[in-house]
Amino acid sequence: MYPVYGFGGKNVISPFNKVSHCFALNGDIFKPEVQGIQGVAAVYQHAIAKIDLSGPTYFAPILSYVRGYCI
């Protein structure tokens, strides 16, 4: 199981139309894991259709979140 996150993206189907600097690619921030490398590839492929890449890119929010997740 692998937790998979995205950052610096805007959800194009969300009514909020806001850039997020830390989000789970499977849509569940509390359980972001997917199974195996095939799961990682599938969740990225699915997300690319719903996320517009956006800047600026801030690494601090996702690094802080992942650090807390791993401790």
C-alpha positions in Angstrom: 0.0 0.0 0.0 1.3 3.4 -1.0 0.0 6.9 0.1 -0.2 9.0 -3.1 -0.5 12.8 -2.9 -0.7 15.6 -5.4 0.2 19.3 -5.0 -0.2 22.5 -7.0 -3.4 21.5 -8.7 -6.8 22.8 -9.2 -9.8 20.4 -9.2 -11.6 21.2 -12.4 -14.9 19.6 -11.4 -15.0 21.2 -7.9 -17.3 24.2 -7.4 -14.5 25.8 -5.3 -12.1 26.2 -8.2 -9.2 26.6 -5.8 -5.5 25.5 -6.0 -4.6 22.9 -3.5 -1.0 22.3 -2.3 -1.8 19.0 -0.6 -4.4 16.5 -1.6 -4.8 12.7 -1.8 -5.0 11.6 -5.4 -7.6 8.9 -4.5 -9.8 11.6 -3.0 -9.5 10.4 0.6 -7.0 12.5 2.6 -7.6 10.3 5.7 -6.8 7.1 3.7 -4.7 8.1 0.8 -3.2 4.6 0.1 -3.5 2.7 -3.1 -2.4 -0.9 -3.7 0.8 -1.5 -5.6 2.5 0.3 -8.4 -0.5 -0.4 -10.7 -2.6 1.5 -8.2 -0.2 4.4 -8.2 -0.3 4.6 -12.0 -4.1 4.3 -12.1 -4.8 7.0 -9.5 -2.4 9.4 -11.3 -4.1 8.6 -14.6 -7.5 9.2 -13.1 -6.5 12.4 -11.4 -4.9 13.9 -14.5 -8.4 14.1 -16.1 -9.8 16.1 -13.0 -6.8 18.2 -12.1 -5.4 21.3 -13.8 -1.8 21.9 -13.0 -1.4 25.3 -11.5 1.2 27.5 -9.9 2.9 28.7 -8.0 4.1 25.4 -6.5 4.5 25.3 -2.8 6.3 22.2 -1.4 6.0 23.1 2.3 2.3 22.2 2.8 2.7 18.7 1.4 6.1 18.1 3.1 4.6 19.1 6.4 1.6 16.9 5.9 3.5 13.8 4.8 6.0 14.3 7.7 3.1 14.1 10.2 1.6 11.1 8.4 4.8 9.1 8.6 5.5 9.8 12.3 
